Amino acid sequence: MRSIILWVIVSYLIGSLPTGYLVTKLLHKDENGKHDWLDIRTIGSGAMGATNVGRAMGAFWSWFTAIVDMLKGAFALLLAAHIAPVEAQQTIMALSAFAVVLGHIFPVWLKFKGGKGVATSYGTLFFIWPYNSFAVILLCGAVWYAVRWTTRYVSVASMSSLACSAVFFAMLGAPSVFIWLAAALSLLVIFSHRENIDRLIHGKENKWKG
């Protein structure tokens, strides 16, 4: 029980590293080339994820933010997989994965106001069940691109692709704890997109322009 609580706390703290916030705070420059300490939460959608970072700093930093956010989930899982007792490994990995996404969405360092959890969810699900989970993420990625291409909404693509993850895990015969994890993460990410959902309902959501 102590090891489970420990890894949940460690994973939450790993997830709470605010990548997008730090990138814009430390590296953004104004139109005159001066460092302006931009708070990413004050522009665009107000989110700290890769999409909003891209609006402020361009494609490179958008990809950088997405990759680091995915690696947060991967790092937490790799630690859990190597140190957790074998008999409880799957349970600890699933709880760690959920905790790292929870930390990303509700970081203690920023008064529990963080990102949407999409990239971090992908990072945890990608490494949760090698090598089968690689196929799951590829399928989710295909859904993401298809939905984004047809709707032009990144938020809809993100929610839809993660909502399919539990189905894909079940289709491949994943352990039940991983299927429940995927379902829980999809619900958590949908909750984190509640403002996007409200904007979608009222026709005010930003469309993808790429």
N, C-alpha and C positions, 0 to 999 in steps of 0.2 A: 504493500500500500504506500509506503514511504517513497519507493522508487517511482511509482506512478505520479504521485503529487510533485516530486522533484522534477520529472521530465515535463510535466504540464507547465510548471512555472518557468523552467528554462526555455521551453519552446515558445511560450507567450512572450518572453523578453526578447528572444531572437526575432520573432515576428513583428514586434513593436518598433524595430529600427525603421524610422520614417524616411525611406530612400528618396522619394520624390520631393519631400519637404527639404531635405538636406541638399539635394542637387541644385534646386533653384535658390535656396538661401545662400549657398556658398559660391555658386558659379554664374548666376544670371547677371547680365549687364544691361543697362538701359541703352537707349538709342544713341547715346553719346559714348558708349563703350565703358561706362563707369559701373562698378559693382554697386548694386542697389538693394541687396538683401531682400529680394522678392519672396513674399510668402505665397506659395502656390495656391493656397486656399482662398486667396483674394481675387483670383482671376478665373475665367472660363466657367467650368462646372463646379469649381471649388474643391475638387477631389485632388488627391495626391498621387494618383496613378499615372501610368505611362501616357495615356491619351492626353491628359491635361498638361503634363510636362512637355509633351510634343507641341502643344499649342504655344507654350511659353518659350521653348528653347530648340525646337526642331526635332527631326527624326532620330538623329544619333542619340540624344539624351532620352528620348522616348524609349528606344530600344534598350539603352543602358539601364533605365529604371525598371523596365519589365524583366530583364534578365536578373538583376540583383534581387528583385522581389521574388522571382521564382527560386533563386538559389537560397533564399532564407528558408523556404520550406524544405528544400532538399537537404540543407545543412542540419536542420533540426531532426529530420528523419534518419539521416546517416548516423548521427550521434546516438539516437535511440536504438537503432538497429544493432550497433556494435556494443552497446553497453547494457541494454535491457536484458533481463533474464529470459532465456529461450522460451520458457513456458508461458510467459506473459508478453512476448515480443510484439505480436500482432496488435494486441489491445493497447499497449503503450505507444506503438507507432501511430495507431489511429487517433488516440487522444492527443498525442504530440502534434499531429497534423492539424487537428481541429484547433488546438491552442495557438499554433503559430499564425493561422489565419485570423483567429480572434484577436491576437496581438496586433496584427497589421491593421485591422479595421478599427480597433479600440486601443490605440497605443497610450500607455500610461504617461509618456513624456509629453504628449500634446493634448492633455485633458480628455483622452479617450475619443478624439476625433481624428480618424485616420483615413485610409484608402478604402477602396471597394472590395479588395481581397481576391480579385480575379487571377492575377499573375501568381500570387502566392498559393492559391488553391491549385492552379495548374502545376506548380512546382512540387507540391506535396503529393498530389495524385500521380504525377509522373514517376515518382520514386517509391511509392507505397508498395508496389507489387511487381518488381522486375521479373520478367521482361514483358509480361502481359499488360501491365499498366502503360507501357510505351504505346501499345496499339490503341488503348483507350484514349489517350491524349491525342493521338493522330486523328482518331474518329471525331473527337470533340473539336479539334482544330478545323476539320473539314466542315462541321456544322457551323462553327464560328464564321468561317469565310463565306459560306453559302448564305447565312442569314444577314451578315453585314452587306454582302453584295446586293441582295434583294431588297433589304429595308433601308440601307445606308445608316443604320443606327448601331454604334459600337455597343451601347448598353444592352440592346435587345440581343445582339449576337453573343455577348458575354453570358447573360442569364440563360439563354437557350442552350448554349453549348454545355454549360455546367449542369443544367437540368437533365441533360442526356447522359451524363457520366455514370450515374448509378445504374441506368439501364445497360450501358455498355459493359460495366463491371459484372453485372448479373449474367449477361449473355456469354461472357468468357468464363463463368464459373468461379468468380472470385470468392474468397472467404467472406462470410456474411458481415463481419465487422468492417470490411473495406467498402462493401455496398452501402451500409448504413452511414459510413463516413462521407462517401460521395453525396448521398442524399442530404446529409446535414450541412455539408459545405455549400451545396446548391441553394438550400434555403437561407443560409447565412448570407450568401452573396446577393440573393434576391432582396433580402431585408436591407442590405447596405445600399441597394439601388432604389430605395423607396422614393427618393427625391426625383430620380430619373423617371420612375414610373409615373409620378405625378406630372412631370413635364410632358411625358409621352401622351398622357390622357388629355392634356390641354394644348397639345400641338406645339410645345415650346422647346422640345429636346433638340440639341444640336445634331446635325447630320454629318456623317463622314465625308470629307471633301477630297480625300486622297484618290 
